[in-house]
Amino acid sequence: MRKSLVSLLTLCALGLPAAVQAAPAPIAVENSFLSVEIDGKPYRLQAMIVKEATRTGRLPVALITHGQSNDFALRQSVDPANYIYVAREFARRGWLSVVVARRGFGKSTGPAPYRLQACRNGDYGATFKPQIDDMAAALKSVSARPDADGNRVIGFGTSVGGAVMLGLAARAPAGLKAVVNMSGGAVSFPVPGPDQSATCWPEHLPPVFAGYGKTSRIPTLWLYAENDSLLPPDQVRRMQSAYVAAGGVSDFYLFPPLKGDGHDLYGLLDGMAQWIPALDAFLRRRGLPTYDPLPLDAAVAKLLNPQAAAYYNNVYRSRPAEKAMALSGSGQQGFIAFGRGTPEQAAKDSVAGCEKQTGGPRCRVVLQNFEVVPAH
């Protein structure tokens, strides 16, 4: 897994007119461990659990996991908190987000049962299997929580984690309704010595994905970028084609080159601008929880001029939470702040950015995440 997570502190200017529901609920973050049993042995998997603090009852579960590096120190430095942006997107759509560090990563217990270099004789499946075991055990543990609806679960994985989630779908565990595979796959490095046939190569991945497609029938969303340094477009297309040809169900996106390594799609700002709308479209197509755009769109169409409404449709909806839009009293100037730690900070920054443009304290927040903020 790449460790880069971009700073999302950009303010975007727009030219806009004026305001109508309550501000977003605070986000509750629980840093914890999941007690699991794998192959008859107990382990503790480091986890971060995120939800809207005002949500009650059992929530649908977004089970999220990371990629991996061949570097031991990077595996040890994995922290579920690095995925707060992904977790928050699901939480703001009504999910209980659970980010899990697999065995051998971060503070999760148990020795690493795999290394990229250990992939031999084309057997990527053996590399993925223990990691799929981890996520199956995590799913069982999370489903026992009083705030989790184990009958409505979506898996979300990046890099090796994406392949792991596809492998989990192939096992068809009860309650798993869909999987998001972002930049999913793996690379291997030559095994020391003269017998290079022992090493896994890119051509060994499509058969593994085909094997997953044979038994998986749940919807999957595949998200990749053309400038992925580890998984080039032709390789991605071969993996996806093999999966579908074997019977797997896949909604496939291959985004144009990003500013940065496309393998970091999940955390790059222009990557988020691509995958957030694609995720919402997927959730709606599959009847899975997300926000209802109709009230917000109706308010925007009523309150904003056509130019501003187009900006909202093209930019605001694709930006990560926590976000807010502020407008000047005249409605001629405004700012969007996004990727903040709290709704309050997003609101404050949007107003500050707007008033910096106007030169006076005449701006107010009109949108916060998926809510229209009424005038006072």
ChimeraX attribute file (.defattr): number of C-alpha atoms within 10 A of each C-alpha:
attribute: neighborCount
match mode: 1-to-1
recipient: residues
	/A:1	19
	/A:2	16
	/A:3	16
	/A:4	12
	/A:5	15
	/A:6	12
	/A:7	11
	/A:8	17
	/A:9	13
	/A:10	12
	/A:11	17
	/A:12	16
	/A:13	18
	/A:14	18
	/A:15	16
	/A:16	23
	/A:17	20
	/A:18	22
	/A:19	20
	/A:20	16
	/A:21	11
	/A:22	10
	/A:23	17
	/A:24	20
	/A:25	14
	/A:26	14
	/A:27	19
	/A:28	14
	/A:29	18
	/A:30	12
	/A:31	13
	/A:32	13
	/A:33	19
	/A:34	21
	/A:35	15
	/A:36	20
	/A:37	17
	/A:38	13
	/A:39	8
	/A:40	7
	/A:41	8
	/A:42	12
	/A:43	18
	/A:44	19
	/A:45	26
	/A:46	23
	/A:47	26
	/A:48	23
	/A:49	26
	/A:50	24
	/A:51	28
	/A:52	21
	/A:53	12
	/A:54	10
	/A:55	16
	/A:56	10
	/A:57	9
	/A:58	17
	/A:59	23
	/A:60	25
	/A:61	29
	/A:62	29
	/A:63	26
	/A:64	29
	/A:65	24
	/A:66	25
	/A:67	25
	/A:68	22
	/A:69	20
	/A:70	16
	/A:71	11
	/A:72	13
	/A:73	11
	/A:74	15
	/A:75	22
	/A:76	16
	/A:77	12
	/A:78	24
	/A:79	21
	/A:80	23
	/A:81	16
	/A:82	16
	/A:83	19
	/A:84	18
	/A:85	21
	/A:86	21
	/A:87	26
	/A:88	26
	/A:89	22
	/A:90	29
	/A:91	27
	/A:92	23
	/A:93	18
	/A:94	19
	/A:95	28
	/A:96	27
	/A:97	31
	/A:98	30
	/A:99	29
	/A:100	29
	/A:101	30
	/A:102	30
	/A:103	24
	/A:104	21
	/A:105	27
	/A:106	20
	/A:107	20
	/A:108	22
	/A:109	17
	/A:110	15
	/A:111	9
	/A:112	16
	/A:113	13
	/A:114	17
	/A:115	15
	/A:116	20
	/A:117	16
	/A:118	20
	/A:119	23
	/A:120	20
	/A:121	13
	/A:122	19
	/A:123	18
	/A:124	26
	/A:125	20
	/A:126	14
	/A:127	20
	/A:128	24
	/A:129	15
	/A:130	19
	/A:131	24
	/A:132	23
	/A:133	19
	/A:134	21
	/A:135	26
	/A:136	20
	/A:137	19
	/A:138	26
	/A:139	26
	/A:140	18
	/A:141	15
	/A:142	21
	/A:143	19
	/A:144	11
	/A:145	12
	/A:146	12
	/A:147	17
	/A:148	20
	/A:149	19
	/A:150	22
	/A:151	16
	/A:152	20
	/A:153	26
	/A:154	26
	/A:155	26
	/A:156	28
	/A:157	24
	/A:158	28
	/A:159	28
	/A:160	24
	/A:161	30
	/A:162	27
	/A:163	29
	/A:164	31
	/A:165	31
	/A:166	30
	/A:167	27
	/A:168	25
	/A:169	28
	/A:170	20
	/A:171	15
	/A:172	14
	/A:173	14
	/A:174	13
	/A:175	17
	/A:176	22
	/A:177	19
	/A:178	25
	/A:179	26
	/A:180	27
	/A:181	26
	/A:182	28
	/A:183	28
	/A:184	24
	/A:185	26
	/A:186	24
	/A:187	18
	/A:188	18
	/A:189	15
	/A:190	18
	/A:191	16
	/A:192	10
	/A:193	7
	/A:194	8
	/A:195	9
	/A:196	14
	/A:197	12
	/A:198	17
	/A:199	21
	/A:200	24
	/A:201	20
	/A:202	18
	/A:203	12
	/A:204	16
	/A:205	23
	/A:206	21
	/A:207	19
	/A:208	21
	/A:209	26
	/A:210	22
	/A:211	18
	/A:212	25
	/A:213	26
	/A:214	16
	/A:215	16
	/A:216	22
	/A:217	17
	/A:218	18
	/A:219	20
	/A:220	25
	/A:221	20
	/A:222	23
	/A:223	25
	/A:224	31
	/A:225	26
	/A:226	19
	/A:227	21
	/A:228	19
	/A:229	13
	/A:230	16
	/A:231	22
	/A:232	15
	/A:233	17
	/A:234	9
	/A:235	16
	/A:236	24
	/A:237	16
	/A:238	17
	/A:239	23
	/A:240	20
	/A:241	19
	/A:242	22
	/A:243	24
	/A:244	17
	/A:245	13
	/A:246	17
	/A:247	17
	/A:248	25
	/A:249	18
	/A:250	20
	/A:251	14
	/A:252	16
	/A:253	16
	/A:254	16
	/A:255	17
	/A:256	13
	/A:257	16
	/A:258	19
	/A:259	13
	/A:260	17
	/A:261	18
	/A:262	25
	/A:263	26
	/A:264	27
	/A:265	29
	/A:266	26
	/A:267	21
	/A:268	21
	/A:269	23
	/A:270	17
	/A:271	25
	/A:272	19
	/A:273	19
	/A:274	23
	/A:275	22
	/A:276	18
	/A:277	15
	/A:278	18
	/A:279	19
	/A:280	21
	/A:281	13
	/A:282	19
	/A:283	18
	/A:284	13
	/A:285	9
	/A:286	14
	/A:287	9
	/A:288	17
	/A:289	16
	/A:290	19
	/A:291	18
	/A:292	12
	/A:293	12
	/A:294	9
	/A:295	13
	/A:296	16
	/A:297	16
	/A:298	10
	/A:299	15
	/A:300	24
	/A:301	15
	/A:302	14
	/A:303	18
	/A:304	19
	/A:305	17
	/A:306	13
	/A:307	11
	/A:308	21
	/A:309	20
	/A:310	14
	/A:311	17
	/A:312	20
	/A:313	12
	/A:314	13
	/A:315	13
	/A:316	22
	/A:317	18
	/A:318	20
	/A:319	25
	/A:320	21
	/A:321	26
	/A:322	25
	/A:323	26
	/A:324	31
	/A:325	31
	/A:326	34
	/A:327	29
	/A:328	25
	/A:329	15
	/A:330	13
	/A:331	19
	/A:332	15
	/A:333	21
	/A:334	31
	/A:335	27
	/A:336	28
	/A:337	32
	/A:338	28
	/A:339	22
	/A:340	21
	/A:341	15
	/A:342	17
	/A:343	23
	/A:344	17
	/A:345	17
	/A:346	27
	/A:347	26
	/A:348	18
	/A:349	24
	/A:350	31
	/A:351	27
	/A:352	20
	/A:353	22
	/A:354	30
	/A:355	21
	/A:356	14
	/A:357	15
	/A:358	18
	/A:359	8
	/A:360	11
	/A:361	13
	/A:362	15
	/A:363	25
	/A:364	25
	/A:365	27
	/A:366	25
	/A:367	26
	/A:368	26
	/A:369	24
	/A:370	23
	/A:371	19
	/A:372	23
	/A:373	21
	/A:374	15
	/A:375	10
	/A:376	6
